[in-house]
Amino acid sequence: MPSNNTGNNNQSLLKPFQLTVKTEIIALEKVLIWFETIAKPYLPPKILWECKLALSEGFTNTVLYAHENLPVTAPIIINVNFYQTWVDILIWNQGPFFDLKAKLTELTQQNVDPLELESERGLFFMDKLTDQLDYIRVDYERNCLKMKKFLLSNI
């Protein structure tokens, strides 16, 4: 079972949430409705919108790429943790490891407008809409896309 701990202990966790869905793109609607419901009390409208877009891209990539060879029953687990000055969004998958940092570096070096890309532009969106973006291999069977968004612009 994924942990809600993101390694930040300098602030108290206000509220953790978790949702598990099947590996199917149609679940995106459920994910976004759930996220908006839980996040509205904690996030200002602009940050809520940015987080929803980043979550949408991360979830879609999980279904289409990380779980592309897995059955629809393979779970995608989403943890959302609200802190006083930031929110963590964690998307857990069971696919092969993906070197997100290397891919972002490669795309940046191509000097191509991200909007002209057909499939990788979502990576740019997630990178630009969040303050920290990581993709880590947790063990031999799980990966975690970690997105952190600060609630205050001066952090």
Disulfide bonds with the S-S distance in Angstrom:
none
